[in-house]
Amino acid sequence: MLVSAILYHPAFVRDVKKLDKKIVERAGKMEKVFRANPLHPSLRLHQLKGSLQGLWSMSITEKIRIIFSRMDNGDIVFLSIGHHDIYRSW
């Protein structure tokens, strides 16, 4: 998986504002890992299934995930960040 650019959906920006500062800092570190190596094992990257088919998830902490989509040109769009209940909103 090649990452050419990361874009932020307005829902993602809204979700980030609700998070604890330490989680936001951790997310920033994990985004750097993702940019350098999207397949790094610490991200626990996986494609979603069912109604979320076509979307991807990566781990920020044991409980916090980022849901994103991958565009044909290689751009990544971060859609949402939060606990597992974020899967219900997409």
C-alpha positions as CSV (number, residue, x, y, z in Angstrom):
1,M,0.0,0.0,0.0
2,L,1.5,3.3,-1.1
3,V,0.5,6.5,0.8
4,S,0.8,9.6,-1.4
5,A,-1.2,12.0,0.9
6,I,-3.4,11.8,4.0
7,L,-6.6,13.9,3.9
8,Y,-8.9,14.5,6.9
9,H,-12.6,14.1,6.7
10,P,-14.6,16.8,8.7
11,A,-15.9,13.9,10.9
12,F,-12.4,12.9,11.7
13,V,-11.4,16.4,12.7
14,R,-14.5,16.6,14.9
15,D,-13.7,13.2,16.5
16,V,-10.1,14.3,17.3
17,K,-11.3,17.3,19.2
18,K,-13.2,15.0,21.6
19,L,-10.1,12.9,22.5
20,D,-7.7,13.2,25.4
21,K,-4.5,15.0,24.5
22,K,-2.4,11.9,25.1
23,I,-4.5,9.9,22.6
24,V,-4.1,12.7,20.0
25,E,-0.3,12.7,20.6
26,R,-0.3,8.9,20.2
27,A,-2.4,9.2,17.0
28,G,0.2,11.6,15.6
29,K,3.0,9.2,16.3
30,M,1.1,6.3,14.7
31,E,0.3,8.5,11.7
32,K,4.1,9.0,11.2
33,V,4.6,5.2,11.4
34,F,1.8,4.8,8.8
35,R,3.3,7.3,6.4
36,A,6.7,5.6,6.7
37,N,5.4,2.0,6.5
38,P,1.7,1.5,6.1
39,L,2.1,-2.2,6.7
40,H,4.0,-1.9,10.0
41,P,2.8,-4.6,12.4
42,S,2.1,-2.2,15.2
43,L,-0.8,-0.6,13.2
44,R,-2.7,-3.9,13.0
45,L,-4.0,-2.7,9.6
46,H,-6.9,-4.6,8.2
47,Q,-9.7,-4.2,5.7
48,L,-13.2,-4.0,7.2
49,K,-16.1,-6.3,6.1
50,G,-19.8,-6.2,5.9
51,S,-21.4,-2.8,5.7
52,L,-17.9,-1.2,6.0
53,Q,-16.5,-3.2,3.1
54,G,-14.0,-1.0,1.2
55,L,-12.8,0.8,4.4
56,W,-9.7,0.1,6.4
57,S,-8.9,0.2,10.1
58,M,-5.7,0.8,12.0
59,S,-4.9,0.7,15.7
60,I,-3.7,3.7,17.6
61,T,-3.9,2.1,21.0
62,E,-5.5,-1.2,22.2
63,K,-8.9,0.5,22.2
64,I,-8.6,3.4,19.7
65,R,-8.9,2.9,16.0
66,I,-8.8,5.1,12.9
67,I,-11.1,4.2,10.0
68,F,-9.9,5.3,6.6
69,S,-10.5,4.9,2.9
70,R,-7.9,4.5,0.2
71,M,-8.5,6.3,-3.1
72,D,-7.3,5.0,-6.4
73,N,-4.6,7.7,-6.7
74,G,-3.0,6.4,-3.4
75,D,-4.5,9.2,-1.2
76,I,-5.7,8.2,2.2
77,V,-8.8,9.8,3.8
78,F,-9.0,9.5,7.6
79,L,-12.7,9.2,8.2
80,S,-13.1,8.7,12.0
81,I,-11.1,8.0,15.1
82,G,-12.3,6.6,18.4
83,H,-13.3,3.5,20.3
84,H,-14.9,0.5,18.6
85,D,-18.2,2.2,18.5
86,I,-16.9,4.3,15.6
87,Y,-17.7,1.4,13.4
88,R,-21.4,2.0,13.9
89,S,-21.3,5.5,12.6
90,W,-20.1,4.5,9.1
